[in-house]
């Protein structure tokens, strides 16, 4: 992915459904700035970890999780040689 891309890259690290149920296309991918993904939790209780173990949210049956690129912009200071990528 280009360093200046505004897309969101995602990867499911620990799927709880068998591989036959979860399409490999859903396990990782990218989302454009105008796209969103919505998921519904169908187990009794669980936890949603965002980018490691520091940000965690408890979830329960029926909760809906929406993921999108709509978030504050991250400011990254790059060397000149990378800005043209």
C-alpha positions, 0 to 999 in steps of 0.5 A, a space after each residue: 500500500 502506498 505510504 500516502 494512501 488514505 485507504 484503511 487496511 484490515 486483517 482478522 487475526 483470530 477468526 472464530 468461525 471455521 474457514 468454510 464459513 468465513 471467506 478468505 476475502 473477508 479475512 483481510 483487505 482494504 477499504 476506500 475512504 467512502 466505504 464502511 463495514 458492518 458486523 454483528 456479534 452473534 456470541 454471548 460475550 466477547 472483546 474487540 481489540 483494536 490494533 493490539 491489546 491496548 484498546 479493547 471494547 467488551 461486546 455482547 450478543 447483538 452488538 453491531 460494530 461499524 468500521 470505516 476510514 472516517 477518523 481523525 487524520 494521523 500526522 506522519 512526518 516522512 523523509 522527502 524520499 518517501 513523500 513521492 511514493 
